[in-house]
Amino acid sequence: MTDSGAVAAVAPRESARPVPLSAGDVETDVVVVGGGGAGLPTALFSRWRGNDVVLLEKAPELGGTIRKAAFWYWVPNNEPMRALGIEDRFEDFLRYVARLSQPTRFDPESPTAGLSDWEAAMARAFYDSASPAAELLAERGALTYRHCPDVPDYWSELPEDKAKKGRVLVPAGARESMSDGGEVAVAQLSAAAARDGVHVRTGHRVQRLIVEGGRVAGVEATTASGQTVRVLARKGVVFATGGFSHDDELRRNHLGVPAYPGCAVLTNEGDFLRIASSTGAQLGTMNHAWMCPVPLEGAGRADLVGMFSVAGDSMILVNRHGRRVANEKLPYNESARTFFHWDPATGDYPNLVLVQLWDQRSQDHSASTEYGRLIVPPGSDDSHVLKAATLGELTAKIRERLAGLRARTGGFTLADDFAANLPSTISRFNRFAANGRDEDFARGETAIQLVFNGPVKDEPGRTNPTMWPLSSTGPYYAALVTGGVLDTKGGPRTDPDGHVLDDLGAPIPGLHGVGNCVASASGRAYWAGGATLGPIIAFAYRTAAAVG
């Protein structure tokens, strides 16, 4: 999230009704709207084709959500994989993504593996273009990378995943843990844009399209001071403005689950959804998002982001009844779905808020400020953490904290049996941890769970590094966790070259889209680390070529 000052510096939303062509303040070949992980590559790819490019960013600075991301990017059949002799055929890739994106339609014998023609075409375009796009960015010094040959896909145990490791790239300058890749990527992409002559204007909120004879001919933007700026585009306009994570009405109306805003930049308010709807654009994937557990008390704190990694081995997550309900080490997109379980017998969401509970061992050996972990080291802001000498005292503090947050949760509180159930839950987990096998939820039994385990105390001979018995004595710690979105993945539907499609599937002349502001063909799936940014880079490359 941006800080409140940055949000205040953004112009308010106005009507998205298109306006006719008239004289502009600026004329250029290509207008790119949005200066984050989709807009910066799109602007660069277009500039390298010889176009005059103006990039308009709503916020006071470039970067968007990727400033807070690790910036892994998932690139099938990438050049380092080929150099290492790792085979990654399209047919195998297609079956893997289809198996996860549309499991009820999956057909391994079908030429499209059960995907629709549109979904299959988008998968083909991603596969074909991701590696060339990554190589061009690296060659031009705009995004140099290092290969992560040992990082597995999130579902590498599935038989459909033939190339189980090697598709992940990260910015070359990122630290060894790869957690700061977003900052590195923003710096490098922004420097390349300045070096190569992309005309960047921050603090410009695009409000509406300029249309002539059915063709999008430019945009109108407003600045925080209220000035209206008309920018005309000779070749086309490309939107790359992110999803609608921070528009409460859109999120509640379309996602169908009580997902909290999460860690997308606060300016991700669905602007393109309203702007494109005025042109008759068809919508897709509006019911899906890139999900992640988030700290319930994270709103407004830039240091608390999505929980990509749940820290600790002597640690559990329990629901309002004091019971474990899921594997704490699942990949974040899958873990988040635990919070959205609806109990039709009681008429509530019993897992809306889970309590992360840990002991002094995990506090001493698993504290970290990376990947959204809530066990933080001394000197960090730990206002989200509760501490008590006994489980009974900790329970009382959790009840008190939840009471103060009832306006955010609809009055969610601990059940009457929480205190009675918690000791037996810990005892059961401790037995599993001692044996190295989680008989309830299979914690630590897949490769990706080990990758995201985070720092833990070394225990020679231990067979499962994700688990260790919780101490029988305090102090104990707790934090409140809920389900949120990294960003949404629905919006106007595009073809594989980024043309926005109307209600009959025809391209709207002059209008293009890339990234989380348009419909993703991934459906419900999160295939691997970087499965957001890999496709974004591929489609930025294709869209720039299609614009001309």
JOWOGI-V792060 format. One record per residue. N is the residue number from 1. RES is the residue in three letters. NEAR is the number of other ideal C-beta (glycine too) atoms within 8 Angstrom. Layout:
BEGIN
n & res & near
N & RES & NEAR
N & RES & NEAR
END
This chain:
BEGIN
n & res & near
1 & MET & 11
2 & THR & 9
3 & ASP & 8
4 & SER & 6
5 & GLY & 6
6 & ALA & 12
7 & VAL & 10
8 & ALA & 6
9 & ALA & 9
10 & VAL & 13
11 & ALA & 12
12 & PRO & 4
13 & ARG & 8
14 & GLU & 8
15 & SER & 5
16 & ALA & 10
17 & ARG & 6
18 & PRO & 10
19 & VAL & 9
20 & PRO & 7
21 & LEU & 8
22 & SER & 7
23 & ALA & 3
24 & GLY & 10
25 & ASP & 5
26 & VAL & 9
27 & GLU & 8
28 & THR & 14
29 & ASP & 9
30 & VAL & 17
31 & VAL & 15
32 & VAL & 16
33 & VAL & 14
34 & GLY & 17
35 & GLY & 15
36 & GLY & 15
37 & GLY & 14
38 & ALA & 16
39 & GLY & 19
40 & LEU & 15
41 & PRO & 17
42 & THR & 15
43 & ALA & 15
44 & LEU & 16
45 & PHE & 15
46 & SER & 15
47 & ARG & 13
48 & TRP & 9
49 & ARG & 9
50 & GLY & 4
51 & ASN & 12
52 & ASP & 7
53 & VAL & 15
54 & VAL & 13
55 & LEU & 17
56 & LEU & 15
57 & GLU & 15
58 & LYS & 13
59 & ALA & 15
60 & PRO & 8
61 & GLU & 7
62 & LEU & 14
63 & GLY & 11
64 & GLY & 16
65 & THR & 14
66 & ILE & 13
67 & ARG & 10
68 & LYS & 10
69 & ALA & 10
70 & ALA & 13
71 & PHE & 15
72 & TRP & 14
73 & TYR & 15
74 & TRP & 15
75 & VAL & 14
76 & PRO & 13
77 & ASN & 12
78 & ASN & 14
79 & GLU & 8
80 & PRO & 10
81 & MET & 14
82 & ARG & 9
83 & ALA & 6
84 & LEU & 8
85 & GLY & 5
86 & ILE & 10
87 & GLU & 6
88 & ASP & 12
89 & ARG & 8
90 & PHE & 8
91 & GLU & 6
92 & ASP & 12
93 & PHE & 14
94 & LEU & 15
95 & ARG & 11
96 & TYR & 15
97 & VAL & 12
98 & ALA & 17
99 & ARG & 12
100 & LEU & 12
101 & SER & 13
102 & GLN & 10
103 & PRO & 7
104 & THR & 4
105 & ARG & 8
106 & PHE & 10
107 & ASP & 7
108 & PRO & 8
109 & GLU & 3
110 & SER & 7
111 & PRO & 4
112 & THR & 11
113 & ALA & 13
114 & GLY & 9
115 & LEU & 14
116 & SER & 6
117 & ASP & 7
118 & TRP & 9
119 & GLU & 14
120 & ALA & 14
121 & ALA & 10
122 & MET & 10
123 & ALA & 14
124 & ARG & 11
125 & ALA & 13
126 & PHE & 13
127 & TYR & 12
128 & ASP & 8
129 & SER & 12
130 & ALA & 17
131 & SER & 11
132 & PRO & 9
133 & ALA & 14
134 & ALA & 16
135 & GLU & 9
136 & LEU & 11
137 & LEU & 12
138 & ALA & 11
139 & GLU & 6
140 & ARG & 10
141 & GLY & 7
142 & ALA & 11
143 & LEU & 12
144 & THR & 8
145 & TYR & 11
146 & ARG & 8
147 & HIS & 10
148 & CYS & 11
149 & PRO & 10
150 & ASP & 5
151 & VAL & 10
152 & PRO & 11
153 & ASP & 12
154 & TYR & 13
155 & TRP & 10
156 & SER & 12
157 & GLU & 6
158 & LEU & 9
159 & PRO & 3
160 & GLU & 9
161 & ASP & 12
162 & LYS & 9
163 & ALA & 14
164 & LYS & 8
165 & LYS & 11
166 & GLY & 14
167 & ARG & 14
168 & VAL & 14
169 & LEU & 13
170 & VAL & 14
171 & PRO & 13
172 & ALA & 8
173 & GLY & 6
174 & ALA & 13
175 & ARG & 6
176 & GLU & 3
177 & SER & 7
178 & MET & 11
179 & SER & 9
180 & ASP & 10
181 & GLY & 14
182 & GLY & 13
183 & GLU & 8
184 & VAL & 13
185 & ALA & 13
186 & VAL & 13
187 & ALA & 8
188 & GLN & 14
189 & LEU & 14
190 & SER & 12
191 & ALA & 8
192 & ALA & 13
193 & ALA & 16
194 & ALA & 8
195 & ARG & 6
196 & ASP & 10
197 & GLY & 6
198 & VAL & 12
199 & HIS & 9
200 & VAL & 11
201 & ARG & 11
202 & THR & 10
203 & GLY & 13
204 & HIS & 12
205 & ARG & 12
206 & VAL & 14
207 & GLN & 13
208 & ARG & 14
209 & LEU & 14
210 & ILE & 17
211 & VAL & 13
212 & GLU & 8
213 & GLY & 4
214 & GLY & 5
215 & ARG & 8
216 & VAL & 14
217 & ALA & 10
218 & GLY & 15
219 & VAL & 15
220 & GLU & 14
221 & ALA & 13
222 & THR & 12
223 & THR & 11
224 & ALA & 8
225 & SER & 4
226 & GLY & 7
227 & GLN & 6
228 & THR & 7
229 & VAL & 12
230 & ARG & 13
231 & VAL & 16
232 & LEU & 12
233 & ALA & 16
234 & ARG & 6
235 & LYS & 9
236 & GLY & 12
237 & VAL & 15
238 & VAL & 18
239 & PHE & 16
240 & ALA & 16
241 & THR & 13
242 & GLY & 17
243 & GLY & 15
244 & PHE & 14
245 & SER & 15
246 & HIS & 11
247 & ASP & 9
248 & ASP & 7
249 & GLU & 6
250 & LEU & 11
251 & ARG & 15
252 & ARG & 7
253 & ASN & 5
254 & HIS & 11
255 & LEU & 11
256 & GLY & 4
257 & VAL & 6
258 & PRO & 8
259 & ALA & 14
260 & TYR & 11
261 & PRO & 11
262 & GLY & 13
263 & CYS & 14
264 & ALA & 15
265 & VAL & 14
266 & LEU & 10
267 & THR & 12
268 & ASN & 17
269 & GLU & 9
270 & GLY & 13
271 & ASP & 12
272 & PHE & 14
273 & LEU & 13
274 & ARG & 10
275 & ILE & 14
276 & ALA & 14
277 & SER & 11
278 & SER & 11
279 & THR & 14
280 & GLY & 8
281 & ALA & 14
282 & GLN & 10
283 & LEU & 11
284 & GLY & 9
285 & THR & 12
286 & MET & 10
287 & ASN & 7
288 & HIS & 12
289 & ALA & 13
290 & TRP & 12
291 & MET & 13
292 & CYS & 18
293 & PRO & 14
294 & VAL & 17
295 & PRO & 13
296 & LEU & 12
297 & GLU & 10
298 & GLY & 11
299 & ALA & 7
300 & GLY & 6
301 & ARG & 9
302 & ALA & 7
303 & ASP & 7
304 & LEU & 12
305 & VAL & 10
306 & GLY & 12
307 & MET & 16
308 & PHE & 10
309 & SER & 12
310 & VAL & 15
311 & ALA & 14
312 & GLY & 12
313 & ASP & 14
314 & SER & 12
315 & MET & 16
316 & ILE & 12
317 & LEU & 14
318 & VAL & 14
319 & ASN & 12
320 & ARG & 11
321 & HIS & 10
322 & GLY & 14
323 & ARG & 8
324 & ARG & 13
325 & VAL & 10
326 & ALA & 10
327 & ASN & 10
328 & GLU & 13
329 & LYS & 10
330 & LEU & 9
331 & PRO & 10
332 & TYR & 16
333 & ASN & 11
334 & GLU & 9
335 & SER & 15
336 & ALA & 14
337 & ARG & 10
338 & THR & 11
339 & PHE & 15
340 & PHE & 12
341 & HIS & 10
342 & TRP & 6
343 & ASP & 9
344 & PRO & 5
345 & ALA & 4
346 & THR & 6
347 & GLY & 5
348 & ASP & 7
349 & TYR & 11
350 & PRO & 10
351 & ASN & 13
352 & LEU & 12
353 & VAL & 13
354 & LEU & 14
355 & VAL & 12
356 & GLN & 15
357 & LEU & 12
358 & TRP & 17
359 & ASP & 13
360 & GLN & 8
361 & ARG & 12
362 & SER & 16
363 & GLN & 11
364 & ASP & 8
365 & HIS & 9
366 & SER & 17
367 & ALA & 13
368 & SER & 12
369 & THR & 7
370 & GLU & 9
371 & TYR & 12
372 & GLY & 14
373 & ARG & 15
374 & LEU & 14
375 & ILE & 14
376 & VAL & 11
377 & PRO & 7
378 & PRO & 4
379 & GLY & 3
380 & SER & 9
381 & ASP & 7
382 & ASP & 6
383 & SER & 5
384 & HIS & 11
385 & VAL & 11
386 & LEU & 10
387 & LYS & 8
388 & ALA & 12
389 & ALA & 6
390 & THR & 8
391 & LEU & 12
392 & GLY & 7
393 & GLU & 9
394 & LEU & 16
395 & THR & 12
396 & ALA & 9
397 & LYS & 11
398 & ILE & 13
399 & ARG & 10
400 & GLU & 8
401 & ARG & 10
402 & LEU & 14
403 & ALA & 8
404 & GLY & 6
405 & LEU & 12
406 & ARG & 11
407 & ALA & 4
408 & ARG & 5
409 & THR & 12
410 & GLY & 5
411 & GLY & 5
412 & PHE & 11
413 & THR & 9
414 & LEU & 10
415 & ALA & 8
416 & ASP & 4
417 & ASP & 8
418 & PHE & 13
419 & ALA & 9
420 & ALA & 7
421 & ASN & 11
422 & LEU & 12
423 & PRO & 8
424 & SER & 7
425 & THR & 13
426 & ILE & 11
427 & SER & 8
428 & ARG & 10
429 & PHE & 14
430 & ASN & 10
431 & ARG & 8
432 & PHE & 13
433 & ALA & 14
434 & ALA & 7
435 & ASN & 6
436 & GLY & 8
437 & ARG & 6
438 & ASP & 14
439 & GLU & 4
440 & ASP & 7
441 & PHE & 8
442 & ALA & 8
443 & ARG & 13
444 & GLY & 13
445 & GLU & 7
446 & THR & 9
447 & ALA & 9
448 & ILE & 11
449 & GLN & 15
450 & LEU & 10
451 & VAL & 8
452 & PHE & 13
453 & ASN & 12
454 & GLY & 13
455 & PRO & 7
456 & VAL & 13
457 & LYS & 9
458 & ASP & 4
459 & GLU & 7
460 & PRO & 4
461 & GLY & 4
462 & ARG & 8
463 & THR & 4
464 & ASN & 12
465 & PRO & 10
466 & THR & 11
467 & MET & 12
468 & TRP & 11
469 & PRO & 8
470 & LEU & 14
471 & SER & 10
472 & SER & 3
473 & THR & 3
474 & GLY & 11
475 & PRO & 8
476 & TYR & 15
477 & TYR & 14
478 & ALA & 14
479 & ALA & 11
480 & LEU & 16
481 & VAL & 15
482 & THR & 14
483 & GLY & 16
484 & GLY & 15
485 & VAL & 17
486 & LEU & 15
487 & ASP & 15
488 & THR & 19
489 & LYS & 12
490 & GLY & 15
491 & GLY & 19
492 & PRO & 17
493 & ARG & 12
494 & THR & 15
495 & ASP & 9
496 & PRO & 10
497 & ASP & 10
498 & GLY & 15
499 & HIS & 11
500 & VAL & 16
501 & LEU & 13
502 & ASP & 12
503 & ASP & 6
504 & LEU & 4
505 & GLY & 6
506 & ALA & 6
507 & PRO & 9
508 & ILE & 13
509 & PRO & 7
510 & GLY & 11
511 & LEU & 16
512 & HIS & 15
513 & GLY & 17
514 & VAL & 17
515 & GLY & 16
516 & ASN & 15
517 & CYS & 18
518 & VAL & 14
519 & ALA & 13
520 & SER & 11
521 & ALA & 11
522 & SER & 14
523 & GLY & 11
524 & ARG & 6
525 & ALA & 9
526 & TYR & 13
527 & TRP & 12
528 & ALA & 12
529 & GLY & 9
530 & GLY & 14
531 & ALA & 13
532 & THR & 11
533 & LEU & 14
534 & GLY & 15
535 & PRO & 13
536 & ILE & 15
537 & ILE & 15
538 & ALA & 14
539 & PHE & 17
540 & ALA & 16
541 & TYR & 14
542 & ARG & 13
543 & THR & 16
544 & ALA & 13
545 & ALA & 10
546 & ALA & 10
547 & VAL & 13
548 & GLY & 7
END
